[in-house]
Amino acid sequence: MRSSWLRLGLPFGLVVTGAAASAIVAWREADRAQATARLLMKDYASFIADKFVQLSASRYRVTIGFSDSVPGEPSALRALEEYARKRESTPAAELPLPAQTVIDYLFAFDTEARSLAFSGRTPAGPERDRLLEALSAFDPRCGANQRIAVGRIPGSDPGAGDALLCSALVETDSRGLVRRIHGVCLDRARSVRRFFAPLIQPSDGGACPPDLLPASLAGIRSAAAAASFVLRDGAGHSLLASEPGYTDSPSVRRALSPEYPFAGWTIEVAVNPAAVAPLLPYGGRGSPWPTLVLVGLLVTASGVLALAAVRRENQLSALQHDFVANVSHELKAPLARVRLFNELLLGPAAEDAAKSASYRRIIDRECRRLTILIDNVLDFSRLKRNARPYRSEELDLSATFAEALQSFRAASDQGILDLRCSLDPVGTFRGDAQALQQILVNLLDNAAKYSPRGSPIDVALTSDGGWARLRVTDRGVGIPAHEHERIFEPFYRSKAGDGATTGSGLGLALVSRTVTAHGGQIDVQSEPGKGSTFVVSLPLAAPAAS
């Protein structure tokens, strides 16, 4: 019983250990995968946010005129430069009107006269006062007689969320002091639509997305499908928010370029996990628990199977080694006796008729024992190759088994046996007579080996409801319950007894296979120290064995 628990417990323990190890590895791997995924998404968000800052600044420079404008589109700074040159000869020249819808108004400030002129719209109240204060305090310190374009007027962004979105062209006098400032102020809502919204979703419906996404995400046609964007002013108010928002993804916030009038504004970017899923560990499927546990169980199960196979192979190798040793011994013993008594017959003892007859009987018995042993080995070899043919003929089982008993008696030492036989007539049976006789011979041989010398062995043949029952009962050492199935395996020999009993380990294996081939079954009833009973059941109406 203990060995059975050990055989069951070892594979179960290995599977549990493997599953636990897989769970630990999966837990650590899940954390690592999640950390890697979040780091990757944050890196993508940083890249996109930096590109957003660069591209929005570039769009502003091009539109207002700090860099080359789009051909055919008017530039605010160029218009102000023309106005400044015109004022050199015509002081009364009028400020041009804004040529772009994003511009709220143009202004002209004369520091000597402290006059402030507007075109497009005339701001009033606090806005005009704030602009006048910022322009009056402006000091570029850039040298004498220069005309300088500045992207943002310092002092025009108090950080309350309603900063003046103004850029200017500054003229200095011969002393390097500000003489005039010509500038442009933007409309807040139209600026958002012009400089920022097209980066997220092209407003013209074109198929080409802006150069905002990294190359690995360039196949996504809309930036909003790859990431969410939230544009905020200096006070934290949301000016632009894309849909949907990816709140489960780590976000990155960047300040817009401080060189331009959107000082204090920020862009917040969070990457869509589904967009980068193919680049994440395990294809973005999240935790690798199921995969790793399954792999661990498969590896562990494979190890258990391999261990069982190696263990089984070692057991089979040991059994085959014992088989060779035992068969060698089984062959040598009768051969030695045959040779001994044959030499005696060739000597002076041949003249004694009684001795000669006794020696011949011994030689005949040992030759029969050799025949039984060799037949078992040959039959097992044929069964392994599925080459054992069975004849099909009508048999009287009682007569067939009686002949087997006679053959066994002739092959055995009568002094060690007390055979008690009761063979009832049970009717005819179709099968192979030689194979059926070998069943009884092997059962008797097994009983004789594991029984004390001279103890009774009972053989009984009865019928029971269409079945013939052949019982062989001994009073030997018995068989432990955990060996009841194993004794029918090839080469296996019971550990019961004193260990001195020899044998090939094939007899009961051949009995089991022969009975099964004839449509029957074999059972064993045995307890250690109380002997054993083998019951062979054969169907009287069974079809011919194949």
C-alpha positions as CSV (number, residue, x, y, z in Angstrom):
1,M,0.0,0.0,0.0
2,R,2.8,2.4,0.9
3,S,4.6,1.8,-2.4
4,S,1.3,2.5,-4.3
5,W,0.9,5.8,-2.5
6,L,4.5,6.6,-3.4
7,R,3.9,5.8,-7.0
8,L,0.8,8.0,-7.1
9,G,2.3,10.7,-4.8
10,L,5.5,11.3,-6.8
11,P,3.9,12.4,-10.1
12,F,1.2,14.3,-8.2
13,G,3.8,16.1,-6.2
14,L,5.8,16.9,-9.3
15,V,2.7,18.4,-11.0
16,V,1.8,20.5,-8.0
17,T,5.4,21.7,-7.7
18,G,5.5,22.5,-11.4
19,A,2.2,24.4,-11.2
20,A,3.4,26.4,-8.2
21,A,6.7,27.2,-9.9
22,S,4.8,28.2,-13.0
23,A,2.5,30.4,-11.0
24,I,5.4,32.2,-9.4
25,V,7.1,32.7,-12.7
26,A,3.8,33.8,-14.2
27,W,3.3,36.3,-11.4
28,R,6.8,37.8,-11.9
29,E,6.4,37.7,-15.6
30,A,3.0,39.4,-15.4
31,D,4.5,42.3,-13.4
32,R,7.4,42.6,-15.8
33,A,5.2,42.5,-18.8
34,Q,2.9,45.2,-17.3
35,A,5.9,47.4,-16.4
36,T,7.3,47.0,-19.8
37,A,4.0,47.8,-21.4
38,R,3.5,51.0,-19.4
39,L,7.1,52.1,-20.0
40,L,6.6,51.6,-23.8
41,M,3.3,53.5,-23.8
42,K,4.9,56.3,-21.8
43,D,7.8,56.5,-24.2
44,Y,5.3,56.7,-27.2
45,A,3.3,59.4,-25.3
46,S,6.5,61.4,-24.8
47,F,7.4,61.2,-28.4
48,I,4.0,62.3,-29.6
49,A,3.8,65.1,-27.1
50,D,7.2,66.5,-28.2
51,K,6.2,66.2,-31.8
52,F,2.9,68.0,-31.0
53,V,4.9,70.9,-29.5
54,Q,7.2,71.1,-32.5
55,L,4.5,70.9,-35.1
56,S,2.2,73.4,-33.5
57,A,5.1,75.9,-33.2
58,S,6.0,75.3,-36.8
59,R,2.4,75.9,-37.9
60,Y,2.4,79.2,-36.0
61,R,5.7,80.4,-37.5
62,V,4.6,79.6,-41.0
63,T,1.2,81.2,-40.6
64,I,2.3,84.4,-38.9
65,G,5.4,84.8,-41.0
66,F,8.4,83.9,-38.8
67,S,9.4,81.4,-41.4
68,D,8.6,80.9,-45.1
69,S,4.9,81.2,-45.6
70,V,2.8,78.8,-47.7
71,P,2.9,80.1,-51.3
72,G,-0.2,82.2,-52.0
73,E,-1.1,82.7,-48.4
74,P,-0.6,86.2,-46.9
75,S,1.8,86.7,-44.0
76,A,0.9,89.0,-41.1
77,L,4.6,90.0,-40.4
78,R,5.2,90.8,-44.0
79,A,2.2,93.0,-44.1
80,L,3.4,94.8,-41.0
81,E,6.9,95.2,-42.5
82,E,5.3,96.9,-45.6
83,Y,3.4,99.1,-43.2
84,A,6.5,100.0,-41.3
85,R,8.4,100.9,-44.5
86,K,5.4,103.0,-45.7
87,R,5.4,105.0,-42.5
88,E,9.0,106.1,-43.1
89,S,7.8,108.2,-46.0
90,T,4.1,108.6,-45.1
91,P,3.6,108.9,-41.3
92,A,-0.2,109.0,-41.8
93,A,-0.3,105.6,-43.5
94,E,-3.1,103.5,-42.1
95,L,-2.7,100.1,-40.5
96,P,-3.8,97.3,-42.9
97,L,-6.6,95.0,-42.0
98,P,-6.0,91.4,-40.9
99,A,-5.7,89.1,-43.9
100,Q,-6.1,85.9,-41.9
101,T,-9.2,84.7,-40.0
102,V,-7.1,83.5,-37.1
103,I,-6.0,87.1,-36.4
104,D,-8.3,89.1,-34.1
105,Y,-6.7,92.5,-34.7
106,L,-3.5,94.3,-35.7
107,F,-2.0,97.1,-33.6
108,A,0.6,99.9,-34.0
109,F,2.2,101.4,-30.9
110,D,4.3,104.6,-31.0
111,T,6.4,105.0,-27.9
112,E,7.0,108.7,-28.2
113,A,3.4,109.6,-28.6
114,R,2.2,106.6,-26.6
115,S,-0.5,106.2,-29.2
116,L,-2.0,102.8,-29.9
117,A,-3.9,102.2,-33.2
118,F,-5.9,99.1,-34.1
119,S,-7.3,97.4,-37.2
120,G,-9.8,94.6,-37.5
121,R,-11.2,95.1,-34.0
122,T,-10.5,97.7,-31.3
123,P,-10.1,96.1,-27.9
124,A,-11.4,98.1,-25.0
125,G,-11.2,98.1,-21.2
126,P,-8.9,95.8,-19.4
127,E,-7.5,94.1,-22.5
128,R,-6.4,97.4,-24.0
129,D,-4.8,98.5,-20.7
130,R,-3.0,95.2,-20.4
131,L,-1.6,95.4,-24.0
132,L,-0.6,99.1,-23.5
133,E,1.2,98.2,-20.2
134,A,3.1,95.3,-21.8
135,L,4.1,97.3,-24.9
136,S,5.3,100.3,-22.7
137,A,7.5,98.0,-20.6
138,F,9.0,96.1,-23.6
139,D,12.8,96.4,-23.9
140,P,14.4,94.2,-26.5
141,R,18.0,95.4,-26.0
142,C,18.9,94.4,-29.5
143,G,20.9,97.3,-30.8
144,A,20.2,100.5,-32.8
145,N,18.1,100.9,-35.9
146,Q,16.8,97.4,-36.1
147,R,13.5,95.8,-36.9
148,I,13.1,92.6,-34.9
149,A,10.3,90.1,-35.0
150,V,9.4,88.7,-31.5
151,G,7.1,85.7,-31.1
152,R,5.7,86.7,-27.7
153,I,5.4,90.0,-26.0
154,P,6.6,89.6,-22.4
155,G,4.2,90.7,-19.8
156,S,1.1,89.8,-21.9
157,D,0.6,86.5,-20.2
158,P,-0.5,86.9,-16.6
159,G,-1.1,83.2,-16.2
160,A,-4.8,83.5,-15.5
161,G,-5.8,81.6,-18.6
162,D,-6.7,84.7,-20.7
163,A,-3.2,85.8,-21.8
164,L,-2.9,88.1,-24.8
165,L,-1.9,85.9,-27.8
166,C,0.3,88.5,-29.5
167,S,3.5,88.7,-31.6
168,A,5.2,91.8,-32.8
169,L,7.7,93.6,-35.1
170,V,9.8,95.9,-33.0
171,E,11.7,99.0,-34.4
172,T,14.5,100.6,-32.5
173,D,16.0,104.1,-32.8
174,S,19.6,105.2,-33.1
175,R,20.1,104.7,-29.4
176,G,18.7,101.1,-29.4
177,L,15.5,102.1,-27.6
178,V,12.1,101.0,-28.8
179,R,10.5,103.5,-31.2
180,R,7.5,101.6,-32.6
181,I,5.9,98.2,-32.2
182,H,3.6,96.8,-34.9
183,G,1.9,93.5,-33.9
184,V,-0.7,90.9,-34.3
185,C,-3.1,89.4,-31.7
186,L,-4.8,86.2,-32.3
187,D,-8.4,85.0,-31.6
188,R,-8.2,82.3,-28.9
189,A,-10.8,79.9,-30.3
190,R,-9.7,80.3,-33.9
191,S,-6.1,79.7,-32.9
192,V,-7.0,76.4,-31.3
193,R,-8.8,75.3,-34.5
194,R,-6.0,76.6,-36.8
195,F,-2.8,75.5,-35.0
196,F,-3.7,72.5,-32.8
197,A,-6.9,70.7,-33.9
198,P,-5.6,69.7,-37.4
199,L,-2.7,67.9,-35.7
200,I,-5.1,65.5,-34.0
201,Q,-7.7,65.2,-36.8
202,P,-7.1,66.8,-40.2
203,S,-10.0,69.3,-40.7
204,D,-10.0,69.0,-44.4
205,G,-10.9,65.4,-44.4
206,G,-7.7,64.4,-46.2
207,A,-6.4,60.9,-45.9
208,C,-2.8,61.9,-45.0
209,P,-2.4,62.3,-41.2
210,P,0.1,64.8,-39.8
211,D,3.7,63.7,-39.1
212,L,2.8,63.3,-35.4
213,L,3.1,59.5,-34.8
214,P,6.3,57.4,-34.6
215,A,7.1,55.3,-37.6
216,S,5.8,52.1,-35.9
217,L,2.3,53.7,-35.6
218,A,2.4,55.5,-39.0
219,G,-0.2,53.0,-40.4
220,I,-2.9,54.6,-38.1
221,R,-4.7,57.2,-40.2
222,S,-5.9,59.3,-37.3
223,A,-3.8,60.6,-34.4
224,A,-6.9,60.4,-32.2
225,A,-7.0,56.6,-32.8
226,A,-3.5,56.3,-31.6
227,A,-3.6,58.6,-28.6
228,S,-5.8,61.0,-26.6
229,F,-5.0,64.7,-26.4
230,V,-6.0,67.4,-23.9
231,L,-4.9,71.0,-24.6
232,R,-5.0,73.3,-21.6
233,D,-4.4,77.0,-21.1
234,G,-2.2,78.5,-18.3
235,A,-5.1,78.3,-15.8
236,G,-5.6,74.6,-16.5
237,H,-8.8,75.0,-18.5
238,S,-9.4,72.5,-21.2
239,L,-9.3,74.1,-24.7
240,L,-9.3,70.9,-26.8
241,A,-9.9,67.3,-25.8
242,S,-10.0,64.4,-28.3
243,E,-12.3,61.4,-27.9
244,P,-12.1,58.8,-26.6
245,G,-9.8,59.5,-23.6
246,Y,-7.4,56.7,-22.7
247,T,-7.4,57.1,-18.9
248,D,-5.9,53.6,-18.3
249,S,-2.7,54.5,-20.1
250,P,0.1,56.5,-18.5
251,S,-0.1,60.2,-19.7
252,V,2.7,62.7,-20.5
253,R,2.3,66.5,-20.2
254,R,4.4,69.0,-22.2
255,A,4.5,72.8,-22.1
256,L,4.1,74.5,-25.5
257,S,7.0,76.5,-26.9
258,P,7.7,79.5,-24.7
259,E,8.9,81.5,-27.7
260,Y,5.4,82.0,-29.0
261,P,2.2,83.6,-27.5
262,F,0.8,80.3,-26.1
263,A,3.0,80.5,-22.9
264,G,1.6,78.4,-20.1
265,W,-0.4,76.2,-22.4
266,T,0.2,72.4,-22.1
267,I,-0.6,69.4,-24.1
268,E,-1.4,66.1,-22.3
269,V,-1.0,62.8,-24.3
270,A,-2.0,59.2,-23.4
271,V,-1.4,56.4,-25.9
272,N,-4.2,54.0,-26.8
273,P,-3.1,50.5,-25.5
274,A,-4.9,48.8,-28.4
275,A,-2.9,50.8,-31.0
276,V,0.5,49.6,-29.5
277,A,-0.8,46.1,-28.5
278,P,1.2,44.3,-31.3
279,L,4.4,45.8,-29.9
280,L,3.8,44.9,-26.3
281,P,4.8,41.7,-24.6
282,Y,2.5,38.8,-25.4
283,G,0.9,40.8,-28.2
284,G,-0.8,43.1,-25.7
285,R,-3.0,40.4,-24.3
286,G,-2.1,41.5,-20.8
287,S,-1.1,39.0,-18.1
288,P,0.7,35.9,-19.4
289,W,-0.6,33.8,-16.4
290,P,-2.7,31.4,-18.5
291,T,0.1,30.8,-21.1
292,L,2.9,30.4,-18.5
293,V,0.8,28.2,-16.2
294,L,-0.1,26.0,-19.2
295,V,3.5,25.8,-20.4
296,G,4.6,25.0,-16.9
297,L,2.0,22.3,-16.6
298,L,3.0,20.9,-20.0
299,V,6.7,20.9,-19.1
300,T,6.0,19.4,-15.7
301,A,3.6,16.8,-17.2
302,S,6.3,16.0,-19.8
303,G,8.8,15.6,-17.1
304,V,6.5,13.3,-15.1
305,L,5.8,11.3,-18.2
306,A,9.5,11.1,-19.0
307,L,10.3,10.1,-15.4
308,A,7.6,7.5,-15.5
309,A,8.9,6.2,-18.9
310,V,12.5,6.1,-17.6
311,R,11.3,4.4,-14.5
312,R,9.2,1.9,-16.5
313,E,12.1,1.3,-18.8
314,N,14.4,0.6,-15.9
315,Q,11.9,-1.7,-14.4
316,L,11.5,-3.5,-17.7
317,S,15.2,-3.8,-18.2
318,A,15.6,-5.2,-14.7
319,L,12.7,-7.7,-15.3
320,Q,14.3,-8.7,-18.6
321,H,17.6,-9.2,-16.9
322,D,16.0,-11.3,-14.3
323,F,14.2,-13.2,-17.0
324,V,17.4,-14.1,-18.8
325,A,19.0,-15.1,-15.5
326,N,16.0,-17.2,-14.4
327,V,15.5,-18.9,-17.8
328,S,19.2,-19.7,-17.9
329,H,18.9,-21.3,-14.5
330,E,15.6,-23.1,-15.5
331,L,17.3,-24.5,-18.6
332,K,20.6,-25.4,-17.0
333,A,19.0,-27.4,-14.1
334,P,17.1,-29.9,-16.1
335,L,19.8,-30.1,-18.7
336,A,22.3,-30.9,-16.0
337,R,20.1,-33.7,-14.7
338,V,19.4,-35.0,-18.2
339,R,23.1,-35.1,-18.8
340,L,23.9,-36.8,-15.4
341,F,21.4,-39.6,-15.8
342,N,22.3,-40.1,-19.4
343,E,25.9,-40.7,-18.3
344,L,24.7,-43.1,-15.7
345,L,22.8,-45.0,-18.4
346,L,25.9,-45.2,-20.4
347,G,27.8,-46.6,-17.5
348,P,27.6,-49.8,-15.4
349,A,24.1,-48.8,-14.1
350,A,22.7,-49.7,-17.5
351,E,22.8,-53.3,-16.6
352,D,20.4,-52.8,-13.7
353,A,16.9,-52.8,-15.3
354,A,15.2,-51.1,-12.3
355,K,17.8,-48.3,-12.2
356,S,17.7,-47.8,-15.9
357,A,13.9,-47.5,-15.9
358,S,14.1,-44.9,-13.1
359,Y,16.8,-42.9,-14.9
360,R,14.7,-42.9,-18.1
361,R,11.7,-41.6,-16.2
362,I,13.8,-38.8,-14.7
363,I,15.2,-37.9,-18.1
364,D,11.7,-37.9,-19.6
365,R,10.4,-35.7,-16.8
366,E,13.2,-33.2,-17.2
367,C,12.7,-33.1,-21.0
368,R,9.0,-32.4,-20.5
369,R,9.9,-29.6,-18.1
370,L,12.3,-28.2,-20.8
371,T,9.5,-28.4,-23.4
372,I,7.1,-26.5,-21.2
373,L,9.6,-23.8,-20.6
374,I,10.7,-23.5,-24.2
375,D,7.0,-23.5,-25.3
376,N,6.3,-20.6,-23.0
377,V,9.2,-18.6,-24.3
378,L,8.2,-19.3,-28.0
379,D,4.5,-18.6,-27.4
380,F,5.3,-15.3,-25.7
381,S,7.5,-14.3,-28.6
382,R,4.7,-15.2,-31.1
383,L,2.2,-13.2,-29.1
384,K,4.5,-10.2,-29.0
385,R,4.6,-10.4,-32.8
386,N,0.9,-11.2,-33.1
387,A,1.9,-14.4,-34.8
388,R,0.4,-16.9,-32.4
389,P,-2.2,-18.8,-34.4
390,Y,-5.1,-20.5,-32.5
391,R,-6.9,-23.5,-33.9
392,S,-10.6,-23.7,-33.7
393,E,-12.1,-27.1,-33.0
394,E,-14.8,-28.5,-30.9
395,L,-13.4,-29.7,-27.6
396,D,-14.5,-31.6,-24.5
397,L,-13.1,-29.3,-21.8
398,S,-13.1,-32.0,-19.2
399,A,-11.1,-34.4,-21.4
400,T,-8.8,-31.6,-22.6
401,F,-7.9,-30.5,-19.0
402,A,-7.5,-34.2,-17.9
403,E,-4.9,-34.6,-20.6
404,A,-3.1,-31.5,-19.3
405,L,-3.1,-32.9,-15.8
406,Q,-1.6,-36.1,-17.0
407,S,1.1,-34.2,-18.9
408,F,1.9,-32.0,-15.9
409,R,2.2,-35.1,-13.6
410,A,4.6,-36.6,-16.0
411,A,6.7,-33.5,-16.0
412,S,6.8,-33.0,-12.3
413,D,8.3,-34.6,-9.3
414,Q,5.4,-36.6,-7.8
415,G,6.9,-36.1,-4.3
416,I,6.2,-32.4,-4.2
417,L,2.6,-32.5,-5.3
418,D,-0.7,-33.5,-3.8
419,L,-3.1,-32.9,-6.8
420,R,-6.8,-33.2,-6.1
421,C,-8.9,-33.1,-9.3
422,S,-12.6,-32.7,-9.9
423,L,-13.5,-32.2,-13.6
424,D,-17.2,-32.1,-14.3
425,P,-18.6,-32.5,-17.8
426,V,-19.4,-29.0,-18.9
427,G,-20.1,-29.5,-22.6
428,T,-18.2,-28.6,-25.8
429,F,-16.1,-25.5,-26.4
430,R,-14.5,-24.3,-29.6
431,G,-10.9,-23.4,-29.2
432,D,-7.2,-24.5,-29.3
433,A,-6.7,-27.6,-27.2
434,Q,-2.9,-27.2,-26.9
435,A,-3.3,-23.5,-25.8
436,L,-6.0,-24.5,-23.2
437,Q,-3.9,-27.2,-21.8
438,Q,-1.0,-24.8,-21.5
439,I,-3.2,-22.6,-19.4
440,L,-3.7,-25.4,-16.8
441,V,-0.1,-26.5,-16.9
442,N,1.1,-22.9,-16.2
443,L,-1.3,-22.4,-13.4
444,L,-0.3,-25.7,-11.8
445,D,3.4,-24.9,-12.3
446,N,2.9,-21.5,-10.6
447,A,1.0,-23.2,-7.7
448,A,3.7,-25.8,-7.2
449,K,6.5,-23.2,-7.1
450,Y,4.8,-21.1,-4.4
451,S,3.4,-23.9,-2.2
452,P,5.1,-26.0,0.5
453,R,6.3,-29.4,-0.5
454,G,3.5,-31.9,-0.4
455,S,0.7,-29.3,0.2
456,P,-2.6,-30.0,-1.6
457,I,-3.4,-28.3,-4.9
458,D,-7.1,-28.5,-6.0
459,V,-8.2,-28.4,-9.6
460,A,-11.9,-28.1,-10.3
461,L,-13.9,-27.7,-13.5
462,T,-17.5,-26.6,-13.2
463,S,-20.2,-24.9,-15.3
464,D,-22.2,-21.8,-14.3
465,G,-24.8,-20.3,-16.6
466,G,-23.1,-20.8,-19.9
467,W,-19.6,-20.4,-18.5
468,A,-17.1,-23.0,-17.8
469,R,-15.1,-22.3,-14.5
470,L,-11.6,-23.7,-14.1
471,R,-10.3,-23.2,-10.5
472,V,-6.8,-23.9,-9.3
473,T,-6.4,-23.5,-5.6
474,D,-3.2,-23.8,-3.5
475,R,-2.2,-23.4,0.1
476,G,0.9,-21.5,-0.6
477,V,2.4,-18.1,0.4
478,G,-0.4,-16.1,-1.2
479,I,-0.1,-12.8,-3.2
480,P,-0.4,-9.3,-1.7
481,A,-3.4,-7.3,-3.0
482,H,-1.3,-4.6,-4.7
483,E,0.3,-7.4,-6.9
484,H,-3.0,-8.9,-8.1
485,E,-2.9,-7.1,-11.4
486,R,0.9,-7.0,-11.9
487,I,1.4,-10.7,-11.8
488,F,-0.1,-11.0,-15.3
489,E,2.5,-8.6,-16.7
490,P,5.4,-10.2,-18.7
491,F,8.5,-10.9,-16.7
492,Y,7.0,-9.8,-13.4
493,R,7.4,-12.2,-10.5
494,S,5.7,-11.9,-7.1
495,K,7.9,-10.7,-4.2
496,A,6.0,-13.1,-1.9
497,G,7.8,-16.1,-0.5
498,D,11.4,-16.4,0.5
499,G,12.9,-15.1,-2.7
500,A,14.4,-18.4,-3.7
501,T,11.7,-19.4,-6.1
502,T,12.8,-19.2,-9.7
503,G,10.9,-18.9,-12.9
504,S,10.7,-17.0,-16.3
505,G,7.9,-14.6,-15.3
506,L,6.0,-15.5,-18.5
507,G,3.6,-18.2,-17.3
508,L,0.7,-16.1,-15.9
509,A,1.2,-13.5,-18.7
510,L,0.6,-16.3,-21.3
511,V,-2.4,-17.5,-19.3
512,S,-4.0,-14.1,-19.3
513,R,-3.4,-13.5,-23.0
514,T,-4.6,-17.0,-24.0
515,V,-7.8,-16.7,-21.9
516,T,-8.5,-13.3,-23.4
517,A,-8.0,-14.6,-26.9
518,H,-10.6,-17.3,-26.3
519,G,-13.1,-14.7,-25.1
520,G,-12.7,-15.5,-21.4
521,Q,-11.4,-13.8,-18.3
522,I,-9.1,-14.7,-15.4
523,D,-9.4,-13.6,-11.8
524,V,-7.3,-14.2,-8.7
525,Q,-8.3,-14.4,-5.1
526,S,-5.4,-14.5,-2.7
527,E,-4.2,-13.3,0.7
528,P,-0.6,-13.6,2.0
529,G,-0.2,-16.8,4.0
530,K,-3.6,-18.2,3.0
531,G,-2.9,-19.4,-0.5
532,S,-4.3,-18.4,-3.9
533,T,-7.2,-19.3,-6.2
534,F,-7.1,-18.6,-9.9
535,V,-10.4,-18.7,-11.7
536,V,-10.5,-19.0,-15.5
537,S,-13.9,-18.4,-17.0
538,L,-14.6,-19.5,-20.6
539,P,-17.9,-18.9,-22.5
540,L,-19.3,-22.2,-23.7
541,A,-20.9,-20.5,-26.6
542,A,-17.8,-18.4,-27.4
543,P,-16.9,-17.9,-31.1
544,A,-13.7,-19.4,-32.4
545,A,-10.6,-17.6,-31.2
546,S,-8.6,-15.7,-33.7
